[in-house]
C-alpha cells in the first residue's frame, strides 16, 4: 500500500470559510441523526435522504441564516453521507 500526504496552505479568510462549511455540515448531520431517531421511534420507518434534505430546507435553513453563508452542497452532502451510513 502507498499513501500520499498533502497539506493545504490557506490564508485566514479561507480558514474561516472552511470552518463555516464544516460547522454547517456538522449541524446538518446531527440534525439528520436526531430527526431519524425521532421518526423511527414514532413510525418505525427511516426517512430517505431526499426527504431529510427537503425538511432541512423547510425547517432549519429558515431559522438559521448562517446556512446561507456556505455552499448548498455542504448540508446536502452531509445528509446524503449520513443516510448512506445507516
C-alpha positions as CSV (number, residue, x, y, z in Angstrom):
1,X,0.0,0.0,0.0
2,X,1.1,3.5,-0.7
3,X,-0.3,6.8,0.6
4,X,0.3,10.4,-0.2
5,X,0.1,13.1,2.5
6,X,-0.7,16.7,1.5
7,X,-1.0,19.9,3.4
8,X,-3.2,22.8,2.4
9,X,-1.8,26.2,2.7
10,X,-4.7,28.5,3.3
11,X,-5.0,32.1,4.4
12,X,-7.2,33.3,7.3
13,X,-10.2,34.1,5.1
14,X,-10.0,30.6,3.6
15,X,-9.7,29.0,7.1
16,X,-12.9,30.8,8.1
17,X,-14.8,29.6,5.1
18,X,-13.6,26.0,5.6
19,X,-14.7,26.2,9.3
20,X,-18.1,27.5,8.3
21,X,-18.6,24.7,5.8
22,X,-17.5,22.2,8.4
23,X,-19.9,23.7,11.0
24,X,-22.9,23.6,8.7
25,X,-22.1,20.1,7.6
26,X,-21.8,19.0,11.3
27,X,-25.1,20.7,12.2
28,X,-26.9,19.1,9.3
29,X,-25.5,15.7,10.2
30,X,-26.6,16.0,13.8
31,X,-30.0,17.4,12.9
32,X,-30.5,14.5,10.4
33,X,-29.5,11.9,13.1
34,X,-31.9,13.4,15.7
35,X,-34.7,13.6,13.1
36,X,-34.1,9.9,12.0
37,X,-34.1,8.7,15.6
38,X,-37.3,10.6,16.4
39,X,-39.1,9.4,13.2
40,X,-38.0,5.8,13.7
41,X,-39.3,5.8,17.3
42,X,-42.7,7.2,16.1
43,X,-43.2,5.3,12.8
44,X,-40.6,2.5,12.7
45,X,-39.6,3.9,9.3
46,X,-36.5,5.8,8.3
47,X,-36.8,8.9,6.1
48,X,-34.9,9.0,2.8
49,X,-32.0,11.4,2.1
50,X,-34.3,13.4,-0.2
51,X,-37.0,13.7,2.5
52,X,-34.4,14.8,5.1
53,X,-33.0,17.4,2.7
54,X,-36.4,18.8,2.0
55,X,-37.2,19.0,5.7
56,X,-33.8,20.6,6.4
57,X,-34.5,23.4,3.8
58,X,-38.0,23.9,5.1
59,X,-37.4,23.7,8.9
60,X,-33.8,24.5,9.6
61,X,-32.5,26.9,7.0
62,X,-35.2,29.4,7.7
63,X,-34.3,29.8,11.3
64,X,-30.5,29.5,10.8
65,X,-29.4,32.3,8.4
66,X,-25.8,31.2,8.7
67,X,-26.7,28.2,6.4
68,X,-26.8,30.7,3.6
69,X,-23.2,31.8,4.1
70,X,-21.8,28.5,2.7
71,X,-22.4,26.3,-0.4
72,X,-25.7,24.5,-0.5
73,X,-23.7,21.3,-1.1
74,X,-22.3,21.2,2.4
75,X,-25.5,20.3,4.2
76,X,-26.8,18.2,1.3
77,X,-23.7,16.1,1.1
78,X,-23.7,15.7,4.9
79,X,-27.2,14.4,4.9
80,X,-26.5,12.1,2.0
81,X,-23.4,10.6,3.7
82,X,-25.3,10.2,7.0
83,X,-28.2,8.4,5.2
84,X,-25.8,6.1,3.4
85,X,-24.1,5.2,6.7
86,X,-27.2,3.8,8.4
